[in-house]
Amino acid sequence: MNAKKFTFILFVSCLLSLNLSAQAEKGQFTVSAGVGLVPTYMADRATTNVIPLSLSLDYRVTDMFSLSAYGGYTSATSREQVLADGILVQYENDLLVVGLRGAVHTDHFERFDLYGGFMLSYTMPQVMEIQLGENAGEPKELGPSKDAPYKYKKPEAKLLPSGFVGGTWFATKRIGVFGEIGYGISLFNTGIQIRL
């Protein structure tokens, strides 16, 4: 038996040995780690350098309401573009998102938690221009262009409100798998949730 099969069987055995009641309680903390399946730059046909990753720490204020601290990171590189002066460039965007989330939960299901809410996030993009070709210069942080014929604004950090809906299925009392749709570090996230 190889190491992967052994690890999988051990993991499943541990899950099945735990209590299967999954009702959340007031005062409980939960940690969620997720990956984004639909990057926010998909419409631009950018290449993903780092898949969208997210981490949140939730606190159940009441049985049906939680507050969360959220963080996410992703990196993508644009397609090649030819500027008006003939220079071939790509743009690399590293995006960090931190925020505060509030969610309302249902208590109708014993092992399944449906929720929805809002997030107020602070998005921090860092965009680098990478020149390509024989006369390529060093990568530089994107800033306001002083040269005609193309002018653009420097990407700036800003507050961004957004909403989300999701659900978590708890295989055990403490460990669950979640899926979520909403605007954050990705349009669709999935991952593991652990109750502390």
C-alpha positions as CSV (number, residue, x, y, z in Angstrom):
1,M,0.0,0.0,0.0
2,N,1.5,3.3,-1.0
3,A,1.7,6.4,1.3
4,K,-1.1,8.3,-0.4
5,K,-3.6,5.4,0.0
6,F,-2.5,4.9,3.6
7,T,-2.9,8.6,4.4
8,F,-6.4,8.7,2.8
9,I,-7.6,5.6,4.8
10,L,-6.2,7.1,8.0
11,F,-7.9,10.4,7.3
12,V,-11.3,8.8,6.6
13,S,-11.0,6.6,9.7
14,C,-10.4,9.6,11.9
15,L,-13.4,11.4,10.4
16,L,-15.7,8.5,10.9
17,S,-14.6,8.0,14.5
18,L,-15.7,11.5,15.5
19,N,-19.2,12.5,16.7
20,L,-21.5,13.3,13.7
21,S,-23.6,16.0,15.4
22,A,-22.8,19.3,13.7
23,Q,-25.0,22.0,15.2
24,A,-23.1,25.3,15.7
25,E,-23.2,27.1,19.0
26,K,-22.9,30.7,20.3
27,G,-19.3,31.5,21.1
28,Q,-17.8,28.9,18.8
29,F,-14.8,29.7,16.6
30,T,-14.3,28.3,13.1
31,V,-11.4,28.4,10.7
32,S,-12.0,28.1,6.9
33,A,-9.3,27.6,4.3
34,G,-10.4,27.8,0.7
35,V,-9.2,27.9,-2.9
36,G,-10.9,29.9,-5.7
37,L,-12.2,27.9,-8.7
38,V,-13.2,30.9,-10.7
39,P,-10.5,33.7,-10.6
40,T,-11.8,37.3,-10.8
41,Y,-9.5,37.9,-13.8
42,M,-11.0,35.0,-15.9
43,A,-12.9,37.5,-18.2
44,D,-9.5,39.1,-19.1
45,R,-8.1,35.6,-20.0
46,A,-5.2,36.2,-17.7
47,T,-2.8,33.4,-16.7
48,T,-3.1,32.5,-13.0
49,N,0.3,32.5,-11.2
50,V,-1.1,31.8,-7.7
51,I,-4.5,30.3,-7.4
52,P,-6.9,32.4,-5.3
53,L,-6.4,31.4,-1.7
54,S,-8.5,32.5,1.3
55,L,-8.4,32.1,5.0
56,S,-11.1,33.2,7.5
57,L,-11.6,33.1,11.3
58,D,-15.3,33.1,12.2
59,Y,-16.9,33.8,15.6
60,R,-20.5,32.7,16.2
61,V,-22.0,35.8,17.9
62,T,-25.4,34.0,18.2
63,D,-26.6,30.6,17.0
64,M,-27.6,32.2,13.7
65,F,-25.1,35.1,13.2
66,S,-21.3,35.1,12.8
67,L,-18.6,37.7,12.3
68,S,-15.4,36.8,10.4
69,A,-12.0,38.2,9.7
70,Y,-11.1,37.4,6.1
71,G,-7.9,37.4,4.0
72,G,-7.2,36.3,0.4
73,Y,-4.4,36.4,-2.1
74,T,-4.0,35.7,-5.8
75,S,-1.6,36.6,-8.6
76,A,-2.2,36.7,-12.4
77,T,-0.4,37.8,-15.5
78,S,-2.3,39.4,-18.4
79,R,-2.0,38.4,-22.1
80,E,0.6,40.2,-24.1
81,Q,-0.4,43.6,-25.3
82,V,1.1,46.0,-27.8
83,L,1.1,49.6,-26.7
84,A,0.6,52.5,-29.0
85,D,4.3,53.1,-29.3
86,G,4.9,49.5,-30.3
87,I,6.2,48.1,-27.0
88,L,5.1,44.6,-26.2
89,V,4.1,44.3,-22.5
90,Q,2.4,42.1,-19.9
91,Y,0.9,43.1,-16.6
92,E,1.3,41.1,-13.4
93,N,-1.3,41.7,-10.7
94,D,-0.8,40.6,-7.1
95,L,-4.0,41.1,-5.2
96,L,-4.3,41.0,-1.4
97,V,-7.8,41.3,0.1
98,V,-8.6,41.7,3.8
99,G,-12.0,42.2,5.2
100,L,-14.7,41.8,7.8
101,R,-17.7,39.6,7.1
102,G,-21.1,39.2,8.7
103,A,-23.3,36.1,7.9
104,V,-26.7,34.8,8.8
105,H,-27.0,31.0,9.2
106,T,-29.9,28.6,9.1
107,D,-30.4,26.0,11.8
108,H,-32.8,23.7,9.9
109,F,-30.3,21.0,9.0
110,E,-28.3,19.0,11.5
111,R,-25.1,18.5,9.3
112,F,-25.6,21.2,6.7
113,D,-25.2,25.0,7.3
114,L,-26.6,27.4,4.7
115,Y,-25.5,31.0,5.1
116,G,-25.3,34.4,3.4
117,G,-24.0,37.8,4.2
118,F,-21.9,40.8,3.3
119,M,-18.3,41.6,3.4
120,L,-16.5,45.0,3.6
121,S,-13.1,44.4,2.2
122,Y,-9.9,46.4,1.6
123,T,-8.4,45.4,-1.7
124,M,-4.7,46.0,-2.3
125,P,-3.5,45.5,-5.9
126,Q,0.1,45.7,-6.9
127,V,0.5,45.8,-10.7
128,M,3.8,45.5,-12.4
129,E,4.5,46.2,-16.1
130,I,6.8,43.7,-17.8
131,Q,8.2,44.8,-21.1
132,L,8.9,41.9,-23.6
133,G,11.1,41.7,-26.6
134,E,14.7,42.6,-27.4
135,N,14.7,46.0,-25.8
136,A,12.8,45.0,-22.7
137,G,13.5,47.1,-19.6
138,E,13.3,46.0,-16.0
139,P,9.8,45.3,-14.6
140,K,8.3,48.4,-13.0
141,E,5.3,49.1,-10.8
142,L,2.5,50.5,-12.8
143,G,1.9,54.2,-12.2
144,P,0.2,57.1,-13.9
145,S,1.4,57.5,-17.5
146,K,2.9,60.9,-18.5
147,D,3.2,59.9,-22.1
148,A,0.6,60.2,-24.8
149,P,-1.1,58.4,-26.5
150,Y,-1.9,56.1,-23.6
151,K,-2.8,57.3,-20.1
152,Y,-4.0,55.2,-17.2
153,K,-4.5,55.5,-13.5
154,K,-2.3,53.7,-11.0
155,P,-4.3,50.9,-9.3
156,E,-5.0,51.9,-5.7
157,A,-6.1,50.2,-2.6
158,K,-9.8,50.8,-1.9
159,L,-12.8,49.7,0.3
160,L,-15.1,47.3,-1.5
161,P,-18.5,46.0,-0.3
162,S,-19.7,42.7,-1.6
163,G,-22.1,39.8,-0.8
164,F,-21.8,36.0,-0.7
165,V,-23.9,32.9,-0.2
166,G,-22.7,29.4,0.6
167,G,-23.1,26.2,2.4
168,T,-21.0,23.8,4.5
169,W,-21.6,20.1,4.9
170,F,-20.1,18.7,8.1
171,A,-18.7,15.2,7.8
172,T,-18.1,15.3,11.6
173,K,-18.9,17.6,14.4
174,R,-15.8,19.7,13.7
175,I,-14.8,19.2,10.1
176,G,-16.7,20.3,7.1
177,V,-16.4,21.1,3.4
178,F,-17.8,24.4,2.1
179,G,-18.7,26.0,-1.2
180,E,-19.4,29.7,-1.6
181,I,-20.4,32.1,-4.4
182,G,-19.6,35.8,-4.1
183,Y,-17.1,38.5,-4.8
184,G,-13.9,38.2,-2.8
185,I,-10.6,36.8,-3.9
186,S,-12.6,34.5,-6.3
187,L,-16.1,34.3,-7.7
188,F,-16.5,30.6,-6.4
189,N,-14.6,29.2,-3.5
190,T,-14.4,25.8,-1.9
191,G,-12.4,24.4,1.0
192,I,-12.3,23.0,4.5
193,Q,-13.9,24.4,7.6
194,I,-12.8,23.4,11.1
195,R,-14.6,24.2,14.3
196,L,-12.3,24.9,17.2
